[in-house]
Amino acid sequence: MIELRGSVVETTTDHKMPYYRFIVKLTTIFFIGFTSDFTAGQQDRPCEPRKFGESVVCVCNSTYCDDVIRLPPEPGTYVSYTSSLAGLRFKKDKGTLEQVDEDTSMFEFAGIKDKLTEPKIELDCAKKYQKIEGFGGSVTDSAAINWMNLKEPCLKENLINSFFGKNGLEYNMIRTPIGGSDFSTREYSYNEIPENDTLLRNFTLAIEDFDSKIPMMKEAIAAATDEIHIVSSVWSPPVWMKNSHEYSGFSLLIEEYFQTYAEYYVKYIEAYAAENITIWGITTGNEPLTSVMGGRFNSLGWTTELMGKWISQNLGPTIRKSKYRNVKILAVDDQRPTILIWFNKMVQEHPEAEKYIDGIAVHWYLDKITPPSILKHTAETYPDKFLIGTEACSGANPTDVMKVALGSWKRAVDYAKDIIEDLQNEPSNLCLDSQGGPNWAKNYVDATVIVFHEDEEFVKQPMYYAMGHFAKFLPRNSVRIDATNTGLIGIDYVAFETPGKTYVVVLYNGALDQTVKIRIDGREAIVELPAESIVTVELNSI
């Protein structure tokens, strides 16, 4: 079972200058992605494109921002939404489900061909798998600062609505740091002074919480169409709890402070509750192996022995005995392989820790070199635990010379294929500036939305639309169903039944233009897939 929510050439921060130094002039604008007129007075506002590199970004300012209106399919119909390398963004089309000919064969020049070999995707609603918890992004200090620094209230509203609003992606999850992270302007935690304050008498939230993160989360909650589930992670506790006395580099928690650190989590949950923000889940710490390997940004290392001891004797009992006993506890919060080399060993050493753990959190940075079967194996080994993807940022690899790659279709495809892969195998910052920050550790990365404060505008990357093809159409408690591909080449896909009893299929076509038949209950949708496109199809077979 998995529950998801649910991010090369020298660049310049002036987006009006050539971003690829000798290729593209950014004032080039052309119009694409107009919606069809069948929406009966509810037309989408189309993308205002600006050409970059492989594809386009969509530009938003205080007076205009593109959106997408989900059109519920009427009985016996389907609606498709297409984004592509060529520049389509949620292009909407509608069709009728046609009755499948019961004749099982057809004549061709070469003889008789069994229709069962026709290229198609067959949905089997009787075979159900995991539920979706939701999709979302991270409200780090950086994301919130970029949002707060927009001067125009309408522009700030457009950004929030683009992610959480009814005509946006309808995100219903947020991840946020407990204290500072690398995506902050400084290193900090809560209760930094006085040192050795085991009772945490001086615990207070930081100015970043009050001035940026909390205001942004409140606006998101107000705009959202569903309850937002907030997952919080510690990058580093106060340095006096650590043997290194440093925020970054190798460190371990001093055992004397095991119980204090568990209380630190409760104090945080309580402080946010006082601001009318409910924390849905916590993780046992962001990327514990980062610190073990001497990470260059805020971190805390753990051995499996110490982590198991802390969860079973301190964190688990403390949370479960508090008034916040229903808060989910998520283990790992690190790369996919660490489930095998970290979580399994921890549970073996401290079996009692498992009873306090609700789910397993994973990051995507090593997904390309590790098999997705790890997720399926984990789901089978721990059937009472859910899996949740908590971090994904493009541009994070050392080989990514270009941290922010405006218009990158490749990064949109990476998002789409990785989500499909995770969903098929049982299991980012919301916005950054043009450099990929701010980030005190200079650990710059890309984001689905890039903010240009000097021009009071933001641009939606192709990655934004890749995320939207899932988040917009797969509400919480959608259930994955079985889908069988016959004869289709170059197609990645996944299918779901929604709580509204419609069926959603998300496809990535990495080949040339082709047509796909999607069959359900003896009827079929015939859908055109442009070359290099991501397509979401919602069907109503009633």
C-alpha positions as CSV (number, residue, x, y, z in Angstrom):
1,M,0.0,0.0,0.0
2,I,1.2,3.5,-0.8
3,E,-0.2,6.9,-0.2
4,L,1.3,9.7,-2.2
5,R,0.6,13.3,-2.0
6,G,1.7,12.8,-3.0
7,S,10.8,18.7,-8.0
8,V,23.8,22.7,-18.2
9,V,24.9,25.9,-19.5
10,E,25.7,29.0,-17.4
11,T,22.6,30.9,-16.4
12,T,21.8,34.4,-15.6
13,T,19.2,35.7,-13.0
14,D,17.9,38.2,-15.5
15,H,15.2,36.3,-17.3
16,K,15.0,39.0,-20.0
17,M,18.5,38.1,-21.2
18,P,19.2,34.9,-23.1
19,Y,18.9,32.1,-20.6
20,Y,20.8,29.8,-22.9
21,R,23.5,32.3,-23.6
22,F,23.4,32.0,-27.3
23,I,20.2,30.3,-28.2
24,V,17.0,31.8,-26.9
25,K,15.7,35.4,-26.7
26,L,13.2,35.5,-23.9
27,T,10.9,38.1,-25.5
28,T,9.7,35.5,-27.9
29,I,6.0,34.8,-27.2
30,F,3.5,32.7,-29.0
31,F,0.1,31.4,-28.0
32,I,-0.8,27.7,-27.5
33,G,-3.1,25.5,-25.5
34,F,-6.5,27.2,-26.1
35,T,-9.4,25.2,-24.6
36,S,-12.2,23.8,-26.5
37,D,-15.5,25.6,-26.3
38,F,-17.6,22.7,-25.0
39,T,-17.2,23.8,-21.4
40,A,-20.4,25.8,-21.4
41,G,-19.2,29.1,-20.1
42,Q,-16.4,27.6,-17.9
43,Q,-13.5,28.1,-20.2
44,D,-10.0,27.7,-18.9
45,R,-7.7,30.7,-19.0
46,P,-4.9,29.5,-21.4
47,C,-1.2,29.5,-20.8
48,E,0.6,32.7,-21.7
49,P,3.7,31.0,-23.0
50,R,7.3,32.2,-23.1
51,K,9.8,30.0,-25.1
52,F,12.8,28.5,-23.2
53,G,15.0,25.7,-24.3
54,E,13.0,22.5,-25.0
55,S,9.6,23.9,-24.4
56,V,7.7,26.8,-22.8
57,V,6.9,28.2,-19.4
58,C,3.6,29.9,-18.6
59,V,3.8,33.4,-17.3
60,C,1.6,34.7,-14.4
61,N,1.4,38.3,-13.1
62,S,-1.0,40.2,-10.9
63,T,-3.7,40.5,-13.6
64,Y,-3.5,37.2,-15.4
65,C,-2.6,33.5,-14.7
66,D,-3.6,30.4,-16.6
67,D,-5.8,27.8,-14.9
68,V,-7.6,24.6,-15.6
69,I,-11.2,23.7,-14.9
70,R,-11.9,20.0,-14.4
71,L,-14.9,19.0,-16.5
72,P,-16.7,16.0,-14.9
73,P,-17.4,13.5,-17.7
74,E,-21.1,12.9,-18.3
75,P,-22.2,9.2,-18.3
76,G,-20.9,7.4,-21.3
77,T,-18.2,10.0,-22.0
78,Y,-14.6,10.9,-21.3
79,V,-12.5,14.0,-21.0
80,S,-8.8,14.2,-21.8
81,Y,-6.2,16.8,-20.8
82,T,-2.9,17.0,-22.7
83,S,0.4,18.7,-22.1
84,S,3.3,18.2,-24.5
85,L,6.9,19.1,-25.4
86,A,5.4,21.1,-28.3
87,G,3.7,23.5,-25.9
88,L,0.2,22.2,-25.1
89,R,-0.8,22.8,-21.5
90,F,-3.9,20.9,-20.2
91,K,-5.5,21.0,-23.7
92,K,-9.0,19.7,-23.1
93,D,-10.9,17.3,-25.4
94,K,-14.1,15.4,-24.9
95,G,-15.4,12.1,-26.5
96,T,-18.0,9.4,-26.2
97,L,-17.3,5.8,-25.0
98,E,-18.0,3.6,-28.0
99,Q,-19.4,0.1,-27.7
100,V,-16.7,-2.6,-28.3
101,D,-17.6,-4.9,-31.2
102,E,-18.2,-8.4,-29.7
103,D,-16.8,-10.0,-32.8
104,T,-13.4,-11.4,-31.8
105,S,-11.8,-11.3,-35.1
106,M,-11.4,-9.2,-38.2
107,F,-10.1,-9.8,-41.7
108,E,-6.9,-8.2,-43.0
109,F,-4.9,-8.6,-46.2
110,A,-2.5,-10.8,-44.3
111,G,-5.3,-13.0,-43.0
112,I,-7.3,-13.1,-39.8
113,K,-6.1,-11.1,-36.8
114,D,-7.4,-11.6,-33.3
115,K,-8.8,-8.4,-32.0
116,L,-7.3,-9.2,-28.6
117,T,-3.9,-8.1,-30.0
118,E,-5.1,-4.6,-31.0
119,P,-3.1,-1.9,-29.2
120,K,-5.2,-0.9,-26.2
121,I,-5.2,-0.5,-22.4
122,E,-7.8,-2.7,-20.6
123,L,-9.0,-1.5,-17.2
124,D,-10.1,-4.1,-14.6
125,C,-12.0,-2.4,-11.9
126,A,-12.3,-5.6,-9.9
127,K,-8.6,-5.6,-9.1
128,K,-7.9,-2.8,-6.6
129,Y,-4.6,-1.9,-5.0
130,Q,-3.5,1.1,-2.9
131,K,-5.2,4.4,-2.0
132,I,-4.0,7.8,-2.7
133,E,-3.4,10.1,0.3
134,G,-2.7,13.2,-1.8
135,F,-0.2,15.3,-3.7
136,G,1.5,18.5,-2.7
137,G,4.7,20.5,-2.3
138,S,7.1,21.9,0.4
139,V,6.5,25.1,2.3
140,T,10.1,25.7,3.2
141,D,11.5,29.1,4.3
142,S,12.6,29.7,0.7
143,A,9.2,29.0,-0.8
144,A,7.4,31.2,1.8
145,I,10.0,34.0,1.5
146,N,9.6,34.0,-2.3
147,W,5.9,34.2,-1.9
148,M,5.9,36.9,0.7
149,N,8.3,39.0,-1.3
150,L,5.8,39.4,-4.1
151,K,4.4,42.9,-3.7
152,E,1.1,42.6,-5.5
153,P,-1.6,40.9,-3.4
154,C,-3.3,39.6,-6.5
155,L,0.0,38.0,-7.7
156,K,0.4,36.3,-4.3
157,E,-3.2,35.0,-4.5
158,N,-2.6,33.7,-8.1
159,L,0.4,31.7,-6.8
160,I,-1.5,30.1,-4.0
161,N,-4.5,29.4,-6.2
162,S,-2.3,27.9,-8.9
163,F,-1.3,25.1,-6.4
164,F,-4.3,24.8,-4.1
165,G,-7.3,26.4,-5.6
166,K,-10.3,24.9,-7.4
167,N,-8.9,26.0,-10.8
168,G,-5.4,25.1,-9.9
169,L,-3.7,21.8,-9.1
170,E,-5.8,21.2,-6.0
171,Y,-2.9,20.1,-3.9
172,N,-3.9,18.6,-0.5
173,M,-0.6,18.0,1.2
174,I,2.3,20.1,2.4
175,R,5.7,19.2,3.8
176,T,7.4,21.7,6.0
177,P,10.7,21.8,8.0
178,I,10.7,21.8,11.8
179,G,13.0,24.7,12.3
180,G,15.5,25.6,9.5
181,S,16.7,23.6,6.5
182,D,19.1,24.2,3.7
183,F,16.3,26.0,2.0
184,S,16.5,28.8,4.6
185,T,18.6,32.0,4.7
186,R,20.4,30.9,7.9
187,E,21.0,27.9,10.1
188,Y,18.6,27.7,13.1
189,S,16.4,25.5,15.2
190,Y,14.0,26.2,18.1
191,N,15.1,26.5,21.8
192,E,18.7,27.2,20.9
193,I,19.3,29.0,24.2
194,P,19.8,28.3,27.0
195,E,21.9,25.3,26.3
196,N,21.1,22.0,28.0
197,D,17.5,23.1,28.6
198,T,16.1,19.6,29.0
199,L,12.6,20.9,29.8
200,L,12.5,23.1,26.7
201,R,11.3,26.1,28.8
202,N,12.4,28.5,26.1
203,F,10.8,26.7,23.1
204,T,9.5,29.3,20.6
205,L,8.9,29.3,16.9
206,A,11.2,31.4,14.7
207,I,10.5,34.7,12.9
208,E,10.4,32.6,9.7
209,D,7.4,30.7,11.0
210,F,5.5,33.8,12.0
211,D,6.4,36.0,9.0
212,S,6.3,33.6,6.1
213,K,5.7,29.9,6.6
214,I,2.5,30.1,8.7
215,P,1.0,32.9,6.6
216,M,1.6,30.9,3.4
217,M,0.1,27.7,4.9
218,K,-3.0,29.6,6.2
219,E,-3.6,31.0,2.7
220,A,-3.1,27.5,1.2
221,I,-5.6,26.0,3.7
222,A,-8.1,28.7,2.9
223,A,-7.8,28.2,-0.9
224,A,-7.8,24.4,-0.8
225,T,-10.7,22.3,-2.0
226,D,-9.8,19.5,0.5
227,E,-8.3,19.2,3.9
228,I,-4.5,19.8,3.7
229,H,-2.4,17.2,5.5
230,I,0.8,18.7,6.7
231,V,3.9,16.5,7.2
232,S,6.8,18.0,9.2
233,S,10.5,17.0,9.3
234,V,13.4,18.0,11.4
235,W,16.7,18.7,9.6
236,S,18.6,19.5,12.7
237,P,17.7,19.9,16.4
238,P,19.4,22.5,18.6
239,V,23.1,22.0,18.3
240,W,23.5,21.5,22.1
241,M,21.6,18.1,21.7
242,K,24.3,16.9,19.2
243,N,27.7,15.5,19.8
244,S,29.2,17.7,17.1
245,H,27.7,21.0,18.3
246,E,27.3,21.9,14.7
247,Y,24.2,22.1,12.4
248,S,25.9,20.3,9.4
249,G,28.5,17.6,9.1
250,F,28.7,14.3,10.9
251,S,26.6,14.2,14.1
252,L,24.7,12.0,16.4
253,L,22.1,12.9,19.1
254,I,23.5,12.7,22.6
255,E,21.6,10.0,24.4
256,E,21.1,12.2,27.4
257,Y,18.7,14.2,25.3
258,F,16.7,11.4,23.7
259,Q,13.6,12.2,25.7
260,T,14.1,16.0,25.3
261,Y,14.2,15.5,21.6
262,A,10.9,13.6,21.6
263,E,9.4,16.4,23.6
264,Y,10.8,18.9,21.0
265,Y,8.4,17.3,18.5
266,V,5.4,17.7,20.8
267,K,6.3,21.3,21.5
268,Y,6.4,22.0,17.8
269,I,3.0,20.4,17.1
270,E,1.6,22.3,20.1
271,A,3.0,25.6,18.8
272,Y,1.5,25.2,15.4
273,A,-1.8,24.1,16.9
274,A,-1.8,27.4,18.8
275,E,-1.6,29.1,15.3
276,N,-4.6,27.0,14.2
277,I,-2.5,24.8,12.0
278,T,-2.9,21.0,12.5
279,I,0.1,18.8,11.9
280,W,-1.0,15.5,10.3
281,G,2.3,13.7,10.3
282,I,6.0,13.9,11.4
283,T,9.0,12.1,10.2
284,T,11.8,10.7,12.3
285,G,14.2,13.2,10.6
286,N,15.2,14.3,7.2
287,E,17.8,12.1,5.5
288,P,19.7,10.6,8.5
289,L,22.4,9.2,6.3
290,T,23.2,12.7,5.0
291,S,24.8,13.5,8.4
292,V,26.4,10.0,8.7
293,M,28.2,10.8,5.4
294,G,29.2,14.3,6.6
295,G,26.5,16.3,4.9
296,R,27.1,20.0,4.1
297,F,23.7,21.2,5.3
298,N,21.5,20.9,8.4
299,S,21.2,17.3,9.4
300,L,21.2,14.7,12.2
301,G,22.8,11.3,11.9
302,W,21.5,8.0,13.4
303,T,22.7,4.5,13.7
304,T,19.9,1.9,13.3
305,E,20.4,0.8,16.9
306,L,20.0,4.4,18.3
307,M,17.1,5.2,16.0
308,G,15.2,2.1,17.0
309,K,15.9,2.8,20.7
310,W,14.7,6.4,20.4
311,I,11.5,5.6,18.5
312,S,10.5,2.7,20.8
313,Q,11.5,4.3,24.2
314,N,11.0,8.0,23.5
315,L,9.4,9.4,20.4
316,G,6.7,6.7,20.0
317,P,5.5,6.6,23.6
318,T,5.7,10.4,24.0
319,I,3.5,11.1,20.9
320,R,1.0,8.4,21.7
321,K,0.6,9.6,25.3
322,S,0.2,13.2,24.3
323,K,-3.0,15.0,23.1
324,Y,-1.6,14.7,19.6
325,R,-1.6,10.9,19.7
326,N,-3.2,10.6,16.3
327,V,-0.3,12.3,14.5
328,K,1.3,9.9,12.0
329,I,4.9,8.9,12.6
330,L,6.8,8.3,9.4
331,A,10.2,6.5,9.4
332,V,13.2,6.6,7.0
333,D,12.6,10.0,5.2
334,D,15.5,9.1,3.0
335,Q,16.4,7.5,-0.3
336,R,14.7,4.3,-1.7
337,P,17.6,1.9,-0.9
338,T,17.6,2.9,2.8
339,I,14.4,1.0,3.3
340,L,16.5,-2.2,2.8
341,I,19.7,-1.2,4.5
342,W,18.2,1.0,7.2
343,F,14.6,0.4,8.1
344,N,14.7,-3.4,8.0
345,K,17.8,-3.5,10.2
346,M,16.3,-1.0,12.6
347,V,13.1,-3.1,13.0
348,Q,15.2,-6.3,13.5
349,E,17.2,-4.6,16.2
350,H,14.1,-3.0,17.9
351,P,10.9,-4.8,16.9
352,E,9.0,-2.7,19.4
353,A,9.7,0.4,17.3
354,E,7.5,-0.9,14.5
355,K,4.2,-0.6,16.5
356,Y,4.7,3.2,16.7
357,I,5.4,3.7,12.9
358,D,2.5,4.4,10.6
359,G,4.3,4.8,7.4
360,I,7.6,5.0,5.5
361,A,8.7,8.2,3.8
362,V,11.0,8.1,0.7
363,H,13.0,10.5,-1.4
364,W,13.6,10.2,-5.2
365,Y,17.2,11.1,-5.7
366,L,18.5,7.5,-6.2
367,D,15.4,6.2,-8.0
368,K,17.1,5.9,-11.3
369,I,19.7,3.5,-10.0
370,T,17.5,1.5,-7.7
371,P,14.6,-0.8,-8.7
372,P,11.0,0.2,-7.9
373,S,10.5,-3.4,-6.8
374,I,11.9,-2.2,-3.4
375,L,8.6,-0.4,-2.8
376,K,6.5,-3.5,-3.7
377,H,8.6,-5.7,-1.5
378,T,8.3,-3.2,1.4
379,A,4.5,-3.0,1.0
380,E,4.3,-6.8,1.1
381,T,6.6,-7.0,4.1
382,Y,4.8,-4.3,6.1
383,P,1.2,-4.4,4.8
384,D,0.0,-2.2,7.7
385,K,2.4,0.7,6.7
386,F,1.8,3.2,4.0
387,L,4.5,4.6,1.8
388,I,4.7,8.3,1.0
389,G,7.1,10.2,-1.3
390,T,8.2,13.3,0.7
391,E,10.9,14.9,-1.4
392,A,11.8,15.3,-5.1
393,C,13.8,18.2,-6.6
394,S,15.2,18.3,-10.1
395,G,18.6,19.9,-10.6
396,A,19.9,18.4,-7.3
397,N,22.5,16.1,-8.9
398,P,26.1,17.2,-8.9
399,T,26.1,16.7,-12.7
400,D,23.2,19.3,-13.0
401,V,25.2,22.3,-13.9
402,M,22.0,24.2,-14.7
403,K,20.1,24.2,-11.4
404,V,17.1,26.1,-12.7
405,A,16.3,24.9,-16.3
406,L,13.4,27.1,-17.6
407,G,11.2,25.2,-20.0
408,S,12.8,21.8,-19.4
409,W,10.4,19.1,-20.7
410,K,12.9,16.4,-19.7
411,R,12.4,17.3,-16.0
412,A,8.6,17.2,-16.5
413,V,9.0,13.7,-17.9
414,D,11.2,12.7,-15.0
415,Y,8.4,13.7,-12.6
416,A,5.7,11.9,-14.5
417,K,7.6,8.7,-15.1
418,D,8.8,8.5,-11.5
419,I,5.3,9.0,-10.1
420,I,3.9,6.4,-12.4
421,E,6.7,4.0,-11.5
422,D,6.1,4.5,-7.8
423,L,2.3,4.0,-8.1
424,Q,2.7,0.9,-10.2
425,N,5.0,-0.7,-7.6
426,E,2.9,-0.1,-4.4
427,P,4.1,2.8,-3.1
428,S,9.5,20.0,-4.0
429,N,9.5,23.2,-3.0
430,L,6.4,25.0,-4.2
431,C,8.4,27.9,-5.6
432,L,12.0,29.1,-5.7
433,D,13.8,32.1,-7.2
434,S,15.6,32.2,-10.5
435,Q,18.8,30.9,-8.8
436,G,17.0,28.0,-7.2
437,G,16.9,29.3,-3.7
438,P,17.4,31.1,-1.4
439,N,19.5,28.4,0.1
440,W,22.2,29.2,2.7
441,A,24.2,26.1,1.8
442,K,24.1,27.0,-1.9
443,N,22.3,23.7,-2.5
444,Y,20.2,25.2,-5.4
445,V,17.6,23.1,-7.3
446,D,14.7,23.6,-9.7
447,A,11.0,24.0,-8.8
448,T,7.7,23.7,-10.4
449,V,7.2,27.5,-10.1
450,I,10.1,30.1,-10.4
451,V,9.5,33.6,-9.0
452,F,10.9,36.7,-10.6
453,H,10.5,39.4,-7.9
454,E,12.0,42.2,-9.9
455,D,9.3,41.9,-12.5
456,E,6.4,40.9,-10.2
457,E,5.7,37.7,-12.0
458,F,6.2,33.9,-11.7
459,V,6.5,31.2,-14.3
460,K,5.1,27.7,-14.3
461,Q,7.6,25.1,-15.4
462,P,6.6,22.0,-17.4
463,M,7.1,20.2,-14.1
464,Y,4.1,22.0,-12.7
465,Y,1.9,20.6,-15.4
466,A,3.4,17.1,-15.0
467,M,2.4,17.2,-11.3
468,G,-1.0,18.5,-12.2
469,H,-1.8,15.6,-14.4
470,F,-1.9,13.5,-11.2
471,A,-2.8,15.9,-8.4
472,K,-5.7,17.6,-10.2
473,F,-7.5,14.4,-11.2
474,L,-6.7,12.0,-8.3
475,P,-8.4,13.2,-5.2
476,R,-7.7,11.7,-1.8
477,N,-8.9,8.0,-1.5
478,S,-8.7,7.4,-5.2
479,V,-7.8,3.7,-5.6
480,R,-5.4,2.2,-8.1
481,I,-7.0,-0.4,-10.4
482,D,-5.4,-3.0,-12.7
483,A,-4.6,-1.9,-16.2
484,T,-3.2,-4.2,-19.0
485,N,-1.3,-2.9,-22.0
486,T,-1.6,-4.8,-25.2
487,G,0.5,-3.8,-28.2
488,L,1.4,-0.3,-27.1
489,I,5.0,0.9,-27.4
490,G,6.7,3.8,-25.5
491,I,3.7,4.3,-23.1
492,D,3.9,4.6,-19.4
493,Y,0.5,4.6,-17.6
494,V,-1.4,4.1,-14.4
495,A,-5.1,3.9,-13.7
496,F,-7.4,4.7,-10.8
497,E,-11.0,4.7,-9.6
498,T,-11.9,8.0,-7.9
499,P,-14.3,8.5,-5.0
500,G,-16.8,9.9,-7.5
501,K,-16.8,6.6,-9.3
502,T,-15.1,7.9,-12.4
503,Y,-11.9,6.3,-13.8
504,V,-8.7,8.2,-14.4
505,V,-5.8,7.0,-16.6
506,V,-2.5,9.0,-16.7
507,L,-0.3,8.2,-19.6
508,Y,3.1,9.4,-20.8
509,N,3.8,8.9,-24.5
510,G,7.5,9.0,-25.2
511,A,7.1,7.9,-28.8
512,L,5.7,9.6,-31.9
513,D,2.0,10.5,-32.3
514,Q,-0.2,7.5,-31.7
515,T,-3.8,6.6,-30.8
516,V,-4.7,4.6,-27.7
517,K,-7.9,2.7,-27.0
518,I,-8.8,2.6,-23.3
519,R,-11.4,-0.1,-22.6
520,I,-13.7,-0.4,-19.6
521,D,-17.0,-2.3,-19.1
522,G,-17.3,-3.3,-22.8
523,R,-16.8,0.3,-24.1
524,E,-13.8,2.2,-25.2
525,A,-12.3,5.7,-25.4
526,I,-10.2,6.4,-28.4
527,V,-7.6,9.0,-27.4
528,E,-5.0,10.8,-29.4
529,L,-1.6,11.0,-27.8
530,P,0.8,13.6,-29.4
531,A,4.5,12.9,-29.5
532,E,6.2,13.5,-26.2
533,S,3.1,14.2,-24.2
534,I,1.5,13.6,-20.8
535,V,-2.2,12.9,-21.0
536,T,-4.8,12.4,-18.3
537,V,-8.1,10.7,-19.3
538,E,-11.1,10.7,-17.0
539,L,-13.9,8.3,-18.0
540,N,-17.5,7.8,-16.8
541,S,-18.7,4.4,-17.8
542,I,-22.1,4.6,-16.1
